[in-house]
Amino acid sequence: MTNRRAHIRYDFTQDIEYNLNGATSGGNFKGIIVDISDSGLGLFAFVPLCVGQKIIIKQGLPFSHSSGVVRWCKELGENIYRVGLLFHI
């Protein structure tokens, strides 16, 4: 099996807080980062996210990236989703 990723992903666990599409209303959501690379991250989310949706990370990242675009979202169970996020640079 080949790895199509441009950058190596590393295991990384961190709680984050984010909002959707830069919205100021509707509140923030919580998620858990499970892996990270120079170009993106994988996370567990507790609400479904749509491919192409922009999220703004409000807190929890150890570096300057603060927004990204959902590349994929897979439902794992009731109210838990595995999400791939590509950073906006």
DRENNU-626343 format. One record per atom (N, C-alpha, C): residue in three letters; atom name; x, y, z. Coordinates in steps of 0.1 Angstrom, whole numbers, padded with zeros to 4 digits. Atoms other than C-alpha are relative to their C-alpha. Layout:
N
<pt resn="ALA" name="CA" X="X" Y="Y" Z="Z"/>
...
// end
This chain:
89
<pt resn="MET" name="N" X="0008" Y="-0012" Z="0000"/>
<pt resn="MET" name="CA" X="0000" Y="0000" Z="0000"/>
<pt resn="MET" name="C" X="0009" Y="0012" Z="0000"/>
<pt resn="THR" name="N" X="-0008" Y="-0012" Z="0001"/>
<pt resn="THR" name="CA" X="0014" Y="0034" Z="-0009"/>
<pt resn="THR" name="C" X="-0007" Y="0011" Z="0009"/>
<pt resn="ASN" name="N" X="0005" Y="-0011" Z="-0008"/>
<pt resn="ASN" name="CA" X="0011" Y="0065" Z="0013"/>
<pt resn="ASN" name="C" X="-0001" Y="0012" Z="-0009"/>
<pt resn="ARG" name="N" X="0002" Y="-0011" Z="0009"/>
<pt resn="ARG" name="CA" X="-0004" Y="0094" Z="-0007"/>
<pt resn="ARG" name="C" X="0003" Y="0014" Z="0007"/>
<pt resn="ARG" name="N" X="-0002" Y="-0012" Z="-0007"/>
<pt resn="ARG" name="CA" X="0004" Y="0120" Z="0020"/>
<pt resn="ARG" name="C" X="0013" Y="0007" Z="-0004"/>
<pt resn="ALA" name="N" X="-0012" Y="-0008" Z="0003"/>
<pt resn="ALA" name="CA" X="0028" Y="0149" Z="0012"/>
<pt resn="ALA" name="C" X="0010" Y="0001" Z="0011"/>
<pt resn="HIS" name="N" X="-0008" Y="-0001" Z="-0012"/>
<pt resn="HIS" name="CA" X="0040" Y="0150" Z="0048"/>
<pt resn="HIS" name="C" X="-0003" Y="-0011" Z="0009"/>
<pt resn="ILE" name="N" X="0001" Y="0011" Z="-0009"/>
<pt resn="ILE" name="CA" X="0046" Y="0124" Z="0074"/>
<pt resn="ILE" name="C" X="-0009" Y="0004" Z="0012"/>
<pt resn="ARG" name="N" X="0008" Y="-0003" Z="-0011"/>
<pt resn="ARG" name="CA" X="0019" Y="0123" Z="0101"/>
<pt resn="ARG" name="C" X="0006" Y="-0007" Z="0013"/>
<pt resn="TYR" name="N" X="-0005" Y="0004" Z="-0012"/>
<pt resn="TYR" name="CA" X="0029" Y="0119" Z="0137"/>
<pt resn="TYR" name="C" X="-0012" Y="-0001" Z="0010"/>
<pt resn="ASP" name="N" X="0010" Y="0001" Z="-0010"/>
<pt resn="ASP" name="CA" X="0008" Y="0106" Z="0166"/>
<pt resn="ASP" name="C" X="0001" Y="0013" Z="0009"/>
<pt resn="PHE" name="N" X="0000" Y="-0012" Z="-0008"/>
<pt resn="PHE" name="CA" X="-0003" Y="0137" Z="0186"/>
<pt resn="PHE" name="C" X="-0014" Y="0000" Z="0006"/>
<pt resn="THR" name="N" X="0013" Y="-0001" Z="-0006"/>
<pt resn="THR" name="CA" X="-0031" Y="0139" Z="0211"/>
<pt resn="THR" name="C" X="-0002" Y="0013" Z="0008"/>
<pt resn="GLN" name="N" X="0002" Y="-0014" Z="-0006"/>
<pt resn="GLN" name="CA" X="-0045" Y="0173" Z="0221"/>
<pt resn="GLN" name="C" X="-0015" Y="0003" Z="-0002"/>
<pt resn="ASP" name="N" X="0014" Y="-0006" Z="0001"/>
<pt resn="ASP" name="CA" X="-0080" Y="0187" Z="0229"/>
<pt resn="ASP" name="C" X="0001" Y="0013" Z="-0007"/>
<pt resn="ILE" name="N" X="0001" Y="-0013" Z="0007"/>
<pt resn="ILE" name="CA" X="-0090" Y="0216" Z="0206"/>
<pt resn="ILE" name="C" X="-0014" Y="0005" Z="0002"/>
<pt resn="GLU" name="N" X="0013" Y="-0007" Z="0001"/>
<pt resn="GLU" name="CA" X="-0118" Y="0241" Z="0204"/>
<pt resn="GLU" name="C" X="0000" Y="0007" Z="-0013"/>
<pt resn="TYR" name="N" X="0001" Y="-0006" Z="0014"/>
<pt resn="TYR" name="CA" X="-0130" Y="0253" Z="0170"/>
<pt resn="TYR" name="C" X="-0014" Y="0005" Z="-0002"/>
<pt resn="ASN" name="N" X="0013" Y="-0004" Z="0005"/>
<pt resn="ASN" name="CA" X="-0158" Y="0271" Z="0153"/>
<pt resn="ASN" name="C" X="0000" Y="-0003" Z="-0015"/>
<pt resn="LEU" name="N" X="0002" Y="0003" Z="0014"/>
<pt resn="LEU" name="CA" X="-0172" Y="0266" Z="0118"/>
<pt resn="LEU" name="C" X="-0001" Y="0012" Z="-0009"/>
<pt resn="ASN" name="N" X="0001" Y="-0010" Z="0010"/>
<pt resn="ASN" name="CA" X="-0166" Y="0288" Z="0088"/>
<pt resn="ASN" name="C" X="0003" Y="0014" Z="0006"/>
<pt resn="GLY" name="N" X="-0002" Y="-0013" Z="-0006"/>
<pt resn="GLY" name="CA" X="-0154" Y="0316" Z="0111"/>
<pt resn="GLY" name="C" X="-0012" Y="0007" Z="0007"/>
<pt resn="ALA" name="N" X="0013" Y="-0005" Z="-0006"/>
<pt resn="ALA" name="CA" X="-0189" Y="0320" Z="0126"/>
<pt resn="ALA" name="C" X="0003" Y="0006" Z="0014"/>
<pt resn="THR" name="N" X="-0001" Y="-0005" Z="-0013"/>
<pt resn="THR" name="CA" X="-0191" Y="0342" Z="0156"/>
<pt resn="THR" name="C" X="-0012" Y="-0004" Z="0009"/>
<pt resn="SER" name="N" X="0011" Y="0005" Z="-0008"/>
<pt resn="SER" name="CA" X="-0225" Y="0329" Z="0166"/>
<pt resn="SER" name="C" X="-0001" Y="-0015" Z="-0001"/>
<pt resn="GLY" name="N" X="0001" Y="0014" Z="0000"/>
<pt resn="GLY" name="CA" X="-0234" Y="0293" Z="0173"/>
<pt resn="GLY" name="C" X="0010" Y="-0008" Z="0008"/>
<pt resn="GLY" name="N" X="-0009" Y="0007" Z="-0010"/>
<pt resn="GLY" name="CA" X="-0206" Y="0286" Z="0197"/>
<pt resn="GLY" name="C" X="0011" Y="-0007" Z="-0006"/>
<pt resn="ASN" name="N" X="-0012" Y="0007" Z="0003"/>
<pt resn="ASN" name="CA" X="-0175" Y="0267" Z="0197"/>
<pt resn="ASN" name="C" X="-0003" Y="-0015" Z="0002"/>
<pt resn="PHE" name="N" X="0001" Y="0015" Z="-0001"/>
<pt resn="PHE" name="CA" X="-0171" Y="0229" Z="0193"/>
<pt resn="PHE" name="C" X="0013" Y="-0005" Z="0005"/>
<pt resn="LYS" name="N" X="-0012" Y="0007" Z="-0005"/>
<pt resn="LYS" name="CA" X="-0146" Y="0205" Z="0209"/>
<pt resn="LYS" name="C" X="0003" Y="-0011" Z="-0009"/>
<pt resn="GLY" name="N" X="-0005" Y="0012" Z="0007"/>
<pt resn="GLY" name="CA" X="-0125" Y="0179" Z="0192"/>
<pt resn="GLY" name="C" X="0013" Y="-0005" Z="0006"/>
<pt resn="ILE" name="N" X="-0012" Y="0005" Z="-0005"/>
<pt resn="ILE" name="CA" X="-0095" Y="0158" Z="0198"/>
<pt resn="ILE" name="C" X="0009" Y="-0004" Z="-0012"/>
<pt resn="ILE" name="N" X="-0010" Y="0003" Z="0010"/>
<pt resn="ILE" name="CA" X="-0064" Y="0158" Z="0176"/>
<pt resn="ILE" name="C" X="0005" Y="-0014" Z="0003"/>
<pt resn="VAL" name="N" X="-0006" Y="0013" Z="-0002"/>
<pt resn="VAL" name="CA" X="-0051" Y="0123" Z="0170"/>
<pt resn="VAL" name="C" X="0013" Y="-0002" Z="-0008"/>
<pt resn="ASP" name="N" X="-0013" Y="0000" Z="0007"/>
<pt resn="ASP" name="CA" X="-0023" Y="0129" Z="0145"/>
<pt resn="ASP" name="C" X="0002" Y="0013" Z="-0007"/>
<pt resn="ILE" name="N" X="-0003" Y="-0013" Z="0005"/>
<pt resn="ILE" name="CA" X="-0006" Y="0159" Z="0129"/>
<pt resn="ILE" name="C" X="0012" Y="-0001" Z="-0010"/>
<pt resn="SER" name="N" X="-0011" Y="-0001" Z="0009"/>
<pt resn="SER" name="CA" X="0017" Y="0168" Z="0100"/>
<pt resn="SER" name="C" X="0003" Y="0015" Z="-0003"/>
<pt resn="ASP" name="N" X="-0002" Y="-0014" Z="0004"/>
<pt resn="ASP" name="CA" X="0031" Y="0200" Z="0085"/>
<pt resn="ASP" name="C" X="-0011" Y="0006" Z="-0008"/>
<pt resn="SER" name="N" X="0010" Y="-0005" Z="0008"/>
<pt resn="SER" name="CA" X="0001" Y="0202" Z="0062"/>
<pt resn="SER" name="C" X="-0014" Y="-0002" Z="0005"/>
<pt resn="GLY" name="N" X="0013" Y="0002" Z="-0005"/>
<pt resn="GLY" name="CA" X="-0028" Y="0190" Z="0083"/>
<pt resn="GLY" name="C" X="-0001" Y="-0009" Z="0012"/>
<pt resn="LEU" name="N" X="0001" Y="0008" Z="-0012"/>
<pt resn="LEU" name="CA" X="-0042" Y="0169" Z="0111"/>
<pt resn="LEU" name="C" X="-0012" Y="-0009" Z="-0002"/>
<pt resn="GLY" name="N" X="0012" Y="0009" Z="-0001"/>
<pt resn="GLY" name="CA" X="-0066" Y="0141" Z="0119"/>
<pt resn="GLY" name="C" X="-0006" Y="0003" Z="0014"/>
<pt resn="LEU" name="N" X="0007" Y="-0003" Z="-0013"/>
<pt resn="LEU" name="CA" X="-0092" Y="0146" Z="0146"/>
<pt resn="LEU" name="C" X="-0012" Y="-0008" Z="0002"/>
<pt resn="PHE" name="N" X="0013" Y="0005" Z="-0003"/>
<pt resn="PHE" name="CA" X="-0122" Y="0132" Z="0163"/>
<pt resn="PHE" name="C" X="-0009" Y="0012" Z="0003"/>
<pt resn="ALA" name="N" X="0010" Y="-0011" Z="-0002"/>
<pt resn="ALA" name="CA" X="-0152" Y="0155" Z="0161"/>
<pt resn="ALA" name="C" X="-0013" Y="-0006" Z="0005"/>
<pt resn="PHE" name="N" X="0012" Y="0005" Z="-0006"/>
<pt resn="PHE" name="CA" X="-0185" Y="0151" Z="0179"/>
<pt resn="PHE" name="C" X="-0012" Y="0006" Z="-0007"/>
<pt resn="VAL" name="N" X="0011" Y="-0004" Z="0010"/>
<pt resn="VAL" name="CA" X="-0206" Y="0168" Z="0151"/>
<pt resn="VAL" name="C" X="0005" Y="-0003" Z="-0014"/>
<pt resn="PRO" name="N" X="-0005" Y="0003" Z="0014"/>
<pt resn="PRO" name="CA" X="-0205" Y="0159" Z="0114"/>
<pt resn="PRO" name="C" X="0005" Y="0013" Z="-0006"/>
<pt resn="LEU" name="N" X="-0006" Y="-0011" Z="0007"/>
<pt resn="LEU" name="CA" X="-0183" Y="0181" Z="0093"/>
<pt resn="LEU" name="C" X="-0001" Y="-0003" Z="-0015"/>
<pt resn="CYS" name="N" X="0002" Y="0002" Z="0014"/>
<pt resn="CYS" name="CA" X="-0187" Y="0186" Z="0055"/>
<pt resn="CYS" name="C" X="0013" Y="0002" Z="-0007"/>
<pt resn="VAL" name="N" X="-0011" Y="-0002" Z="0009"/>
<pt resn="VAL" name="CA" X="-0160" Y="0182" Z="0029"/>
<pt resn="VAL" name="C" X="0000" Y="0014" Z="-0006"/>
<pt resn="GLY" name="N" X="-0001" Y="-0014" Z="0004"/>
<pt resn="GLY" name="CA" X="-0148" Y="0217" Z="0020"/>
<pt resn="GLY" name="C" X="-0003" Y="0010" Z="0010"/>
<pt resn="GLN" name="N" X="0003" Y="-0009" Z="-0011"/>
<pt resn="GLN" name="CA" X="-0160" Y="0232" Z="0052"/>
<pt resn="GLN" name="C" X="0012" Y="0006" Z="0007"/>
<pt resn="LYS" name="N" X="-0012" Y="-0006" Z="-0007"/>
<pt resn="LYS" name="CA" X="-0136" Y="0257" Z="0068"/>
<pt resn="LYS" name="C" X="-0003" Y="0000" Z="0015"/>
<pt resn="ILE" name="N" X="0001" Y="-0001" Z="-0014"/>
<pt resn="ILE" name="CA" X="-0130" Y="0255" Z="0105"/>
<pt resn="ILE" name="C" X="0012" Y="0009" Z="0005"/>
<pt resn="ILE" name="N" X="-0009" Y="-0009" Z="-0006"/>
<pt resn="ILE" name="CA" X="-0112" Y="0280" Z="0127"/>
<pt resn="ILE" name="C" X="0004" Y="-0006" Z="0014"/>
<pt resn="ILE" name="N" X="-0004" Y="0005" Z="-0013"/>
<pt resn="ILE" name="CA" X="-0092" Y="0265" Z="0156"/>
<pt resn="ILE" name="C" X="0003" Y="0011" Z="0010"/>
<pt resn="LYS" name="N" X="0000" Y="-0011" Z="-0010"/>
<pt resn="LYS" name="CA" X="-0096" Y="0287" Z="0186"/>
<pt resn="LYS" name="C" X="0011" Y="-0002" Z="0010"/>
<pt resn="GLN" name="N" X="-0011" Y="0003" Z="-0010"/>
<pt resn="GLN" name="CA" X="-0072" Y="0269" Z="0210"/>
<pt resn="GLN" name="C" X="0003" Y="-0014" Z="-0001"/>
<pt resn="GLY" name="N" X="-0004" Y="0014" Z="-0001"/>
<pt resn="GLY" name="CA" X="-0052" Y="0238" Z="0214"/>
<pt resn="GLY" name="C" X="0011" Y="-0004" Z="-0009"/>
<pt resn="LEU" name="N" X="-0011" Y="0003" Z="0009"/>
<pt resn="LEU" name="CA" X="-0026" Y="0239" Z="0186"/>
<pt resn="LEU" name="C" X="0013" Y="0005" Z="0005"/>
<pt resn="PRO" name="N" X="-0013" Y="-0004" Z="-0005"/>
<pt resn="PRO" name="CA" X="0011" Y="0241" Z="0194"/>
<pt resn="PRO" name="C" X="0007" Y="0009" Z="-0009"/>
<pt resn="PHE" name="N" X="-0007" Y="-0009" Z="0010"/>
<pt resn="PHE" name="CA" X="0019" Y="0263" Z="0164"/>
<pt resn="PHE" name="C" X="-0010" Y="0009" Z="-0006"/>
<pt resn="SER" name="N" X="0007" Y="-0011" Z="0005"/>
<pt resn="SER" name="CA" X="0006" Y="0291" Z="0143"/>
<pt resn="SER" name="C" X="-0012" Y="-0003" Z="-0009"/>
<pt resn="HIS" name="N" X="0011" Y="0003" Z="0008"/>
<pt resn="HIS" name="CA" X="-0018" Y="0273" Z="0120"/>
<pt resn="HIS" name="C" X="-0013" Y="0002" Z="0008"/>
<pt resn="SER" name="N" X="0012" Y="-0001" Z="-0008"/>
<pt resn="SER" name="CA" X="-0053" Y="0283" Z="0130"/>
<pt resn="SER" name="C" X="-0013" Y="-0003" Z="-0008"/>
<pt resn="SER" name="N" X="0012" Y="0003" Z="0008"/>
<pt resn="SER" name="CA" X="-0076" Y="0273" Z="0102"/>
<pt resn="SER" name="C" X="0003" Y="-0011" Z="-0010"/>
<pt resn="GLY" name="N" X="-0001" Y="0011" Z="0009"/>
<pt resn="GLY" name="CA" X="-0082" Y="0245" Z="0078"/>
<pt resn="GLY" name="C" X="-0013" Y="-0004" Z="-0007"/>
<pt resn="VAL" name="N" X="0012" Y="0004" Z="0008"/>
<pt resn="VAL" name="CA" X="-0105" Y="0228" Z="0053"/>
<pt resn="VAL" name="C" X="-0001" Y="-0015" Z="0002"/>
<pt resn="VAL" name="N" X="0003" Y="0014" Z="-0002"/>
<pt resn="VAL" name="CA" X="-0122" Y="0195" Z="0059"/>
<pt resn="VAL" name="C" X="0002" Y="-0007" Z="-0014"/>
<pt resn="ARG" name="N" X="-0003" Y="0008" Z="0012"/>
<pt resn="ARG" name="CA" X="-0108" Y="0170" Z="0033"/>
<pt resn="ARG" name="C" X="-0009" Y="-0013" Z="0000"/>
<pt resn="TRP" name="N" X="0009" Y="0012" Z="0000"/>
<pt resn="TRP" name="CA" X="-0129" Y="0140" Z="0045"/>
<pt resn="TRP" name="C" X="-0005" Y="-0001" Z="0014"/>
<pt resn="CYS" name="N" X="0007" Y="0002" Z="-0012"/>
<pt resn="CYS" name="CA" X="-0152" Y="0130" Z="0073"/>
<pt resn="CYS" name="C" X="-0007" Y="-0014" Z="0000"/>
<pt resn="LYS" name="N" X="0006" Y="0014" Z="0000"/>
<pt resn="LYS" name="CA" X="-0162" Y="0094" Z="0083"/>
<pt resn="LYS" name="C" X="-0006" Y="-0002" Z="0014"/>
<pt resn="GLU" name="N" X="0007" Y="0003" Z="-0012"/>
<pt resn="GLU" name="CA" X="-0188" Y="0085" Z="0109"/>
<pt resn="GLU" name="C" X="0005" Y="-0013" Z="0006"/>
<pt resn="LEU" name="N" X="-0005" Y="0012" Z="-0006"/>
<pt resn="LEU" name="CA" X="-0174" Y="0061" Z="0134"/>
<pt resn="LEU" name="C" X="-0011" Y="-0007" Z="0009"/>
<pt resn="GLY" name="N" X="0010" Y="0004" Z="-0009"/>
<pt resn="GLY" name="CA" X="-0204" Y="0058" Z="0157"/>
<pt resn="GLY" name="C" X="-0009" Y="0011" Z="0002"/>
<pt resn="GLU" name="N" X="0010" Y="-0010" Z="-0003"/>
<pt resn="GLU" name="CA" X="-0232" Y="0078" Z="0172"/>
<pt resn="GLU" name="C" X="0007" Y="0012" Z="0005"/>
<pt resn="ASN" name="N" X="-0006" Y="-0012" Z="-0004"/>
<pt resn="ASN" name="CA" X="-0219" Y="0114" Z="0174"/>
<pt resn="ASN" name="C" X="0015" Y="0000" Z="0002"/>
<pt resn="ILE" name="N" X="-0014" Y="0000" Z="0001"/>
<pt resn="ILE" name="CA" X="-0183" Y="0106" Z="0167"/>
<pt resn="ILE" name="C" X="0005" Y="-0002" Z="-0014"/>
<pt resn="TYR" name="N" X="-0004" Y="0000" Z="0013"/>
<pt resn="TYR" name="CA" X="-0165" Y="0113" Z="0135"/>
<pt resn="TYR" name="C" X="0015" Y="0001" Z="-0001"/>
<pt resn="ARG" name="N" X="-0015" Y="-0001" Z="0003"/>
<pt resn="ARG" name="CA" X="-0129" Y="0109" Z="0122"/>
<pt resn="ARG" name="C" X="0001" Y="0009" Z="-0012"/>
<pt resn="VAL" name="N" X="0000" Y="-0011" Z="0010"/>
<pt resn="VAL" name="CA" X="-0120" Y="0140" Z="0102"/>
<pt resn="VAL" name="C" X="0015" Y="0002" Z="-0004"/>
<pt resn="GLY" name="N" X="-0013" Y="-0005" Z="0005"/>
<pt resn="GLY" name="CA" X="-0090" Y="0149" Z="0080"/>
<pt resn="GLY" name="C" X="-0001" Y="0014" Z="-0004"/>
<pt resn="LEU" name="N" X="0001" Y="-0015" Z="0002"/>
<pt resn="LEU" name="CA" X="-0082" Y="0186" Z="0079"/>
<pt resn="LEU" name="C" X="0013" Y="0004" Z="-0006"/>
<pt resn="LEU" name="N" X="-0012" Y="-0006" Z="0007"/>
<pt resn="LEU" name="CA" X="-0058" Y="0204" Z="0055"/>
<pt resn="LEU" name="C" X="0001" Y="0014" Z="0005"/>
<pt resn="PHE" name="N" X="-0002" Y="-0013" Z="-0005"/>
<pt resn="PHE" name="CA" X="-0043" Y="0235" Z="0070"/>
<pt resn="PHE" name="C" X="-0001" Y="0011" Z="-0011"/>
<pt resn="HIS" name="N" X="-0001" Y="-0011" Z="0009"/>
<pt resn="HIS" name="CA" X="-0048" Y="0269" Z="0054"/>
<pt resn="HIS" name="C" X="0013" Y="0007" Z="0004"/>
<pt resn="ILE" name="N" X="-0013" Y="-0006" Z="-0003"/>
<pt resn="ILE" name="CA" X="-0014" Y="0286" Z="0051"/>
<pt resn="ILE" name="C" X="0000" Y="0014" Z="-0004"/>
// end
